[in-house]
């Protein structure tokens, strides 16, 4: 068994001595700019008088998430926009959008009312609104306005620079970074089935073709290992509003970083690697791939929430008799973020979407993060709130080394309930990935028309790679939970029965 379980139920434990920037990923300026991102560093931002210092996080500086209750009430809109206008910023309510009606928060652009774009900042605005609230603006109005966070599905990195996407440029230590390998063992066969256990995976997407698995669109009603949804991706693409390429296709990409030197993007292949782990552990399952993360490892809170809402709406439609809808049995979320709240509280549309799925009886398996921190990483840390019925569990997963020690990069804390092997795993990788770096040594061979050379660490034409991270540990746990749920007695097809089945399957894993 490649799983180790905590000897306690997941819970949150305040740690007032924790460094305020603990758990915040190190991101380059180019990545932040690509997503309209900004790092909230507590010592460098304004805060309202009498309020505790915030904790570090990463957010989109020119976007806000506003609750549907506020935008449904004309008086609330008037009060809010007037208060925002007094700060020199403008809330573009006319552009408020959500991808699905079930999303409880709209994304609303934030502009400058006098052309000073550098003065636009969502965090500063929230602090000023909090001050205005003490002068008459309803407190409930402020509670319905939130930052839009950037989530990361980081892989592990070797020290120095824990939490970075890659080792420093020039480093020759590839122990924690992906590298190509070959696989000599054939993939396990798939048993013909009328019903397959379906796992929705929120990731960077998959390649259109790969030797390990076949792919089709869900509308084709084919029994492939991976299904995608072009309609979902088109809808996500319509709501793209950052300089990053829109996620309007289900295929992973672009292959390379947006420079002229041909480096493979830091998280290209992440979704294929995740799907490959599930292919090895649960060959009779089916992966429902939803592309919400970019090939630089970043995901926007709005898109992730939209994907979870889409899944819930599909499940509800299926249970109501719509045979064209996609039923889902489990959700895998290999990404997350740390909240700015001093008490680690987590509220908003993303939590609403997770709760909705849990109450439908659908368990959520989520990565615990790669920042070597004990700070709660959401949505995984929702395991502290949702580990008992009613509803299915949220399972937070940290990473183990091959000897079952906890991986140096893995987050660790009382909110994590499970650890799975996450270091030096072998799985699928897109065969089209080929970086510009060449082998250090190369000479003409006397045999055939070939060369003698060192292994090419940036040629993935074998279709396989070694990689590490809690994202992949979560995929391992997801596969084992999938098998356990299929072997667990059904308690009924309603939400309560499905939730009971998920809890019993998880208990079975803990007893193994």
N, C-alpha and C positions, 0 to 999 in steps of 0.2 A: 504494500500500500504506500502510495506516494503522498499521503495526507497525514498531517499532524494537527490535532485539535487542542484548543485552549481548555484548561480545566475549569473554566468559569463561563457564564453567559456573557456575551458582549455588553459592555457598558462604557459610559463616558466617565472619566475621572479628571477633575480640574487640575491643571498644573500651572499655577501662577508664575512659576520660575522659568517656564519654557521661554526660549528665545522667541521674540515676536516675529522673526522671519523664518523660523523653523518650518520646514515642509514646503516652502515656496521654491518652485523650480528655477534654475538659472536659464534664462532665455536671452538670445541675442537681440540686438536692436532691430535687425532685419525681420526676425520672426514676429516681434511685437508690432512693428509697423505694418506688417502684412495683414494682421488681424485687428488693427485698431486697438492694440493692447497697451496696457500700462501696469507697472508693478506698484502696488500700494505698499510703500515702505513706511511703517508707523512713525518713524522719527523725521519724516520729510513731508508730511501732509498736514493740512489743517484739520482740526476736530473741534466739535462744539464744546463750550465750557461746561464743566461738570460731568463730561462723558469720559468713560474709560478709554484708554488708548486702543485703537483697533489692532488687529493682527494682520500680518502680511498676506496678500493674495494677489491674483492677476485678474484684471477686469478690462472691459472695453470702455474706453474713456468717453466715447461719443454716442453711447447707447444706454437706454434704461429699460428695465422690465417693469411694466405698470399693470396692476391687477385689473381684471375684467370688471370688477365692481366699480372702480373709479371711472373707467372709460364708458360705462353704461349710464352714468349719472351726469347730466349737463352741469349741475351746480358744482360737483366735485371737479370736473374738468376746468371750469372757469376759475375756481379757487387755486387749483394747482398751477395752471398756466400763468396766472397773474403772479403767483409767488415766484415761479421760475423766472419770469420776465424781469423781476426786480433784481435779480442777480447778474443781469447782462447776458443771460443765456435764453434759448428759445426751445421749448418742447414741441416738436413737430407732430402734434396729435393727428393731423390729417394723414400722416404716413404710418400710423400705428398698424402693426400687422401681426398675425399669427398664422401658422401653417395649417393648423387644425382647430376646429371650433372647441374641442375639449381642452385646449391649452388655457390655463387659468391666468396667464400673464401675456400681455402683448409686448412686442419689442417696439420702442419708440425712439427715433433719432433725436439727438441733442445737438443744437446748433448755437452759434453766436448771434446775438441780436444786432451786433454792430460790426460784424466782419472780422473780429479778432478770434480766429479759430484756435489759436494757442491757449486762449482762456477757457476753452470748453473742457470740462472735466466732471464726469458723473459723480465721483466721490466728493469733490468739493461742493457740488450742488446739493447733495444729500445732507452734508453738514450744515449748509446755510439754511436749507429747508427745516432742519431740526431746530435751528435757532428761531426761525420764523414761527414754528409750531408753538414755541413758548410765548409768542405774542398774539396767538389767536387762531393760527392754522390748525385744523383738527388733527390730533395725534394719529387717528386711524388712517388719515389720508397719507401720512408719511410712511406708515407701515406697509402700504400697498405699492410703494415705489422702491425698486431694488436695483443693485448693480447687475449687469450681465457678465458673468465670469467666463474665463477661458479655462477649459479643462485640458489636461495633458494625459496622453497614454504613453508616458516615457518608458523606455527600457532602462536597465541598469547601466551604470557607467563605472569605470574603475577610478579610485582615488588618484590624484586630486580631482575635485569637481564632482562630488557625488550629486546625482540628480540631473546632470547634464545629459543631453541627447547623445553625445559622442565624446570619446577622450579628446584631449587638446590636440590641435593640429600638429602633426609631426610625431605624435606618440606612436610607438611600435607595439604597445601593449593592447592586444585585441582580445584579452581574456573575457571581457564582458560585452564586447560588441559583436554584432552579427558577422559571420564569415561563412563562405560557401563550404559545403561538404557534399558527399554522395551518400545515398541510401541503398543498401544492398538487399534489405528485407522488403518483400512485396507488401503492398497495402492489404489489410484484411478485406475479405470479400463482404459484399452487402447482401443480406437476406431479402428476397422479395417480400414486401409487406403492403397491406392495404392502408395502414395508418402508420406514420412515422412520428417519432418524438421529435418535435421541432424546437430548435434553439435559435432565438433571435440574437444576432451578434451586431453590436454597434461598434464599428471600427473604420478602417481606412478603405474598405471595399475589398474586392477580390480581383484577380486577373480573369479575363474573359475565358482563358483556357489554361489548364494545368494538368500534368500527367496524373496527379493524385486524385482529382475530383472533377466531375462534370458540372456545368453551370447552365441554368435556364432562368427565364423570367417567370414569376409566379403566375402570370396570366396564361402561360403555355400549359400549365397543369401537367408538368413532366416530373418523373420521379428521379430527379438529379440530386446529388449530395448537397449542392448549394443552389438556392434560389435567390434571385434579386428582384427588385421592384423599380422599374423605370419610371412609373408614375410617381412614386414617392420621391425619387431623386429629382425629377423635374420640378416637383413642388418645392423641395428644399432649395433648388437652384434659383427659383423665382424670388425667393426671399433673401438671397445672398446680398450683403451690403458692406463688404470689406474688400480691400485690394486683393485678397487671396482668391485663387481660381474657384468658381462656384462648384459645388458638389452635385452637379446635375446629371452625372452618369454614375452607374454603380461600380465602375472599374477603378482600381487603385491607380493613382498617378498624381502629378507627373513623376516620372522615374527619377529625374535629376533635380538637384537644387537649382534655384533660379540665378545661377552664375554662368560664366563662360568656361568653367574648368571641368564640367562633367561629373561632379561628385554625385553619387546616389543619394537621394533625399533621405534624411535621417530616419524616417519612419515608413518609407516605401516598403511594401511587403508585410506590414504589420498585420493586416487583415488576413492575408493568405496564410501567414504563419499560425494565426489563431485557428483558422479553419482547418489547417493541417493537423493541429493537435487533436481537435475533435474528431477528425477523420481516423486517426490512429486509435483513440480510446473508445469512441462510440460510432463505429462504421455504419450502423443501421439507423442513425439519427439523420436529421436534415437540418442544414444551417440556413437561416433566413438572414442574409447579409444586408445590412442597412449602412450605407456609407455616410458617416457624420463627422469623421476625423480627416484632417488633411495629411498629406505625406510628410509634413514637418512635425506631426504628432499633436497638433492643436485641434481642439473642437470648441465650438461656441455653445454656451448653455442653451440658447434658443433652439438650435438644431437638435441637440441631444434630447431636450424636453419634447420637441416635435416628434422625434422618433419613438419615444416611449408612449406618447399620446396616440400616435398612429397604431402602435401594437395593440394598445388597449381597445381602440375603436374597432380594429379588425377582429379581435377576439370576441368582443360583444356582438358584432355583426354575425360572426360565425355561429355563436351560440343561439342567436335569434333565427337561424335558418338560412343565412346567406352562404351558400356553398362556394361562392367565388371569393369569399373572404379568407384571409390567412389565419389559421389557428396557430397559436404559439403556446408551448408548454413551459418554457424557461427563457430568461433573458440574461445575456452576458454583457456586462459593461466594463471594459478594460481601461477605464480612464476616470479622472475625477479632479477635484480641486480642494483647497483649504479655504475656509470661510474667514472673513474679516472680523466676525463677531468675537469679542473678548472671551465669552463663555463657550465658544465653539458651537453655538446654536445654529441650526440649519433649517431655514424656512424658504418658502417660495414655490415657484412653478415646478421646479425639478423634483422637489420632495412630493408635491401633489401628484405628479405623474407616477412616481415610484409607489406611493401609497395606493393609487388607483389599481395598479397592476397587482400589488400584493393582495388587495381585497378581492381581486378576480381569481385568486388562488394560484398566481404565477410567481414562482420564486425568482429572485434577482441575485445573480452572482457577480460580485464587483471586485476589482483590483484595489488593493490597499495602498498602492503608491510606492515610488522608488526613491524617496528623499531621505531615507535613513532617519526618520523622525517618528515621534510618538503622537504627533498632532493628527486629529481626526481628518480623514481624507474622504470626501463625499462624492458619490452616494454610498460608498462602501460602509462608512461609519454609521449609516442608518441601521446597520445590524444591531446597534445599541438600543434602538427604539422598536425594531421589528424582528424579534427572535421567538415570539410566542404567538399563538392564535389569539384573536381571529386574523385571518389572512396568512399568506405564505411568507416564508422568511426572506430576509435580505442576508446574504452570506458574504462576509468580508474575507478576502484571501490575501495573505502575505506570501512571501517566497522563501523556499528552502534551497539549500545547496544539495549536491548529490549525496552527501553524507548525513542529510537531514538536519544539519545546523541551519540557523536562520541566515539567509543571504545578507551580506554586508550592506546592500543597497535598500533592502526591504524596510518599509515602515513597520513599526511594532508598537502595540499598545493594547489596553484592555478592551478596545472596541473591535479588535480583530478576533474572529472565532475560529479561523482555520488557516493553516499554512500548507502549501503544496509545492512540489518541485518546480522551480522557476528558473534555475540557472543551468546554462549549457544544454538546453533542450534542442532536439533536432526536429525540424518540421518543414513544411512546404514554403517555397519562396518563388516569386515570379521569375521565369526563365529569361525574360527580356532585360533583367537588371545587369548592367555591365558598366562599371565606373571607369573613369579615365586613368586612374593610377595603374601603372604597369608593374610586373614583377621586378624585383631588384636586379636579378641576374637573368640574362638570356643569351643563348649561343646556338648557332646552327648545329643541328644533329646530323650525324652521318647516316642515320637510318631513316628512310622515307623522306618526305618533304615536311619535316617537323623541326621544332626547336626544343632545346633543353632550357628549362627555366624554373625558378622558384614558383611555389603555388601562387596563383593569382587571387589575392584576397578580395577582389572586386568583380569577379566573373561568376555569376550565379546561374550559368546555363545548365547546371546539373539539376536545378529545380528544388534544391534543398539548402538549408542553412542551419547554423547553430546560433541561438539568440537567448537572451536572458531578460527577465523582468517580471514584476507581479502581474502584468497583463496576461502573461502566458501561464503563470501559476493559477490565475483565475480560470483560464481555459481548461487546465488540467482538472481542477475541482469541478468545473461545469460538466466535463465529460463523465466523471465518476458519479456525480449527482444524477445525471441523465440516466445512466445505467441502473442506479439504485431506484429511481422513480419508476422505471419500466418494470422492475422486479417487485415493486411494492403493490400490495393489494389496493385496488381502487375503492374509494369510500363514497363514490357517487360522482356524477358529472357536473354538479353545481359547484360554485366557488368554494363553499365551505368544505366539500368533500375533496376537491383538488388541493386546497391548502393543507388539509389534514394529511393527504398523501405525501406532499412535499416535506412536511415536518417529519413524518415517519421515515421517509427515505433518508433524510439528513441524520436522524437518530441512528439509523442502521449503519450509515457510514462511520459515525462516531464509535459505534460498538465493534467495528471490524478490526 
